[in-house]
Amino acid sequence: MKKSYSYLLSGLLLFSACSSAKKTVSNTSITNDGKVWASLWQQRAAEYKALCFQAYNIAKLRVDEGIKKTGDKPWAIVTDIDETVLDNSPYDAHRALRNLDYSDATWKQWTDKAIADTVPGAPAFLKYAASKGVTIFYITNRNENERTSTLKNLQLYNLPNADDAHLQLKTTVSSKEARRINVLKTHNILLLCGDNLPDFDLLYDNHPSEESRIATTQKLMKDFGDRYIVLPNPSYGDFEGALFQFNYKLTQAQKDSVIKANIKADQ
């Protein structure tokens, strides 16, 4: 009798577990499933590291070429921070595994820890450029209330020019153009490094459509690998915003519908 009861109890527990699993799967967002996979790729794939090394190897070549030229002002590199210098995939994974979207409050909780690892190749490249007399400016859309933790995180890896004078955070707008112009007042910009196309050119500002972004990229194709060094980021960025027409109020179900309507899939 005890043995039969044990089998029955085991069966009920298994059924309960399967039911819970089915419930979890049915409530999972395609968007967040994608972000989990993207974070896993960023953290574990040798291919991700190879792409980062490739980007920074090319950047090093451009520095070697550029510093041979003389100009009226010293050379500078303008770099983004998130997914260009610092790796925030643990934050993205944490939210996505819980089927939750990004939020300003939880993002700040993450950046306040100042523990993000570096993007492969970034520290070595920035230190190399600095050793050649190139000044590094960090232009990021982190908020002003993240300044202290951002500097702490950059200084954790002894990154060059990680100080208030060379860190420009978001002001009233997301566009980085005014901040790039500010750098140009005192320096010539040798390279721009980033993971999101507005990190490079004014033409990507003001929420352009997917079609416009592609057309602009075609127009600027010669700049990529020359003046513009792009780092891989499959988790987030304006590519996502453009897909959802920059409507950040969409529910997860609405986002999933947009993805299903736009992705190419074999019949």
N, C-alpha and C positions, 0 to 999 in steps of 0.2 A: 504494500500500500504506500509506504514511504517512497519507494522507488518510482511508482507511478506518479505520485504527487510531485516528485522532483522533476520528472520528464515534463509534466504539465506546466510547472512553474518556469522551466527553461524555455518551453515553447512560447509561453505568454511573454516572457522577457524578450525573446527574439522577435516576436511579432511587434512588440512595442518599439523595439529599436528600429526595425524596418520601417514602421509607420513614421517614426520621428525623422528618419533619414529621408523618406519620401517627402515629408512636409518641408524639410530644409531645402531639398533640391527644388521643389515647386516654387519656393519663395525666393530663389536666388536670381539676382539680376544678371543678365548677359554682360552688362557694362562692368559690374564688379567681378564677375568670373574672369573677364578679360584682364582686369587690373591685377588680379591674383597671379595669373599666368605671366603677365608682363613683369611683375615684381620678381617672380621666381626666375625668369630669364635674366633679369638685370643682376640678380644676386648669384646665380649659379652657372650661367652659360659662359664657356670660354669664348664663344663668338662675340658676346657683348664686350668682354675685355679686349678682344682683338680689334674691334671697331674703335674703341676708345684709344688704344695704342696707335692705331692707324691715324686717327685724327690728330693726336698730339705729335706723332712722328712727322706728319706733314707740316704741322705748325712750327716745329723746330727748324725744319728746312726753310720755311718762310722767314723765320727770325734771322737765320744765318745769311740769307739773301738780303733781307731788308736793312740790317745794320751796316751794310757796306755802302749804303746810299747816304748822302749828306743832305741835311735839311735845315730849315730855319729854327726848328724846335726839336726837343728830344723825342725819342720814340716811346710809345705807350702801347700796351695791349689792354683792350676792354673785354672783360669776361663776365658772363652771367655766373651765378653761384649754384643754384639748385639744378641737379642733374648735369651740371657742367664741371663743377669743382667738388660739390658735396652730393653724396648719394642718400636720398631720402626714401628709398624703397621700403625700409621697415615701417615707416608711417603709412605709405600707400597700402602695403600688405595688411597692416593692422586694421585699417578701415574696411578694406574690401572683404577680408575674411569674415567680417561681421555684417556684411551687406550694407555698409553705411557709406554715404558720400563724404567728400571733403567738407570740412567746416573750418572757419577762421579760428575758432576757439581751440579745437583739437590740434590744428596745425601749430599754433603758438605753444601749446603744451609740449609738442615735439621739439620745436626749435629752441625752446627754453632749456632743454636738456643739453644742448650743444655737444651732441655725441655722434652726429652723422659722420659716416666714413667718407673717404675721398673717392672720387671717380678715378678709375685706373688711368695712370699716366699724367693726371693733372698736377700733382705736387712737383714731380720731377720736371715737367715742362715749365711751370711757372718759375721755379727756382733757377732753371737754366736761363730763361729769358732775363730774369733779374740779374743774373751773373754777367750778362752781356750789356748791362746798362739800360735795359728796357723797364719802364715803370708799369706796374700792374694796377689797373683800376677795376674795382668790383662794382658792377652796376646790376642791381637786383630789384625785384618787385616785392621783396620782403618789406614789412612795414617798419616805421621808425622805432616802434616799441620792441623790435627784435634786434636792434643794433648791438646791444651788449652781448647777447647770446651768440649772434652771428660772428662777431669779432672773436669771441672766445672759441668758437668752433674752428674758425680759420687759423687762429693762433695755436690751436692744439697740434697742428701739423707744421708749425713754423713757416706758414706761407708768406711770401714776400708782400710788403706794403699792406699788411692786414692791420690797418689802423683807420681812425676816423677820417683822415684826410683823403683816403683812397677808397672809401666805401660810400657809395651813393645808393640810398634806399628809395622806395616808392614815395612820391610826394602826393600830389593831388590827382595825378593821372598815371595809367599803366605804361604809357608810351615812354620809351627810353631815349627818344631823339634829343630832347632838351638836355639830358644828362650827357649824352655823347658829345653834343656841341660844347658843353661846359668843359669836357676834357680837351677838346680841340683848341680851346683858348690858350692852353699852355703846352700841349703836346701834339705831335702827329701820330695818328692811330695806325699802327702797323698791322694789327690783326684784331678781329672781333671773334670771340668764342662763345658759343651758346648752344642750347638744345631746342630752342623755339624760334621760329623765323623772325618775329619782331625784335629779337636780340640783335639783329643785323641791320635792318633797313626800315626807313620810314614808310616805304610802300606796303609793309605788312601791318601797319597800324589801322585803327578804326574798324576793326572787325570785318575784314573783307570776306567774301564768300569763298567756298572751296575752289570754284572755278577761277576766281581772281587770284587766289594764293598760288595756284598751279601756274597761271599765266605769268605772274611776277617771278616765280622761281625759274621759269623758262627764260625770261628776260635777263635774269641775273646769273645764269648758269655758269658763266666764266669766273664769277667771284667766289664760288664755292670751291674750297681747297686752295684758293689764292689769298683773298682777304678775309673770307668767312670760313670758320672752322666749326663744323656742326657735329655735336655729340648725340648719340642715340638715346631717345627717351620714348618708349612705347606706352608709358602709363598715362600721361596727361600733356596738355599743351593746347595751343590754338587750333591744332588739327581737330581736336575733340570739340572745342567751342564752335568751330565752323560747321562741323557735322550737325550739331544741334542748333545751328543758327544763333549761337551765343545766348540762348535762352537757358539761364542757369536755374530756372524754377521748374524745369521739367521733372516729373516723377521718374522713378526708375523704370516703371512700366512704359512710360512714354519714350524714354531713351531707348529701351529695348525695341520698341516698334520702329523707331527711326533707323536703328542698326539693321533690323531685318529687311527694311524697305530699301536700304542702300547697298548692302553687301552683295557682291557677285558670288553666286553659288550654283553649282551644277544642278541641273534639273533631274 
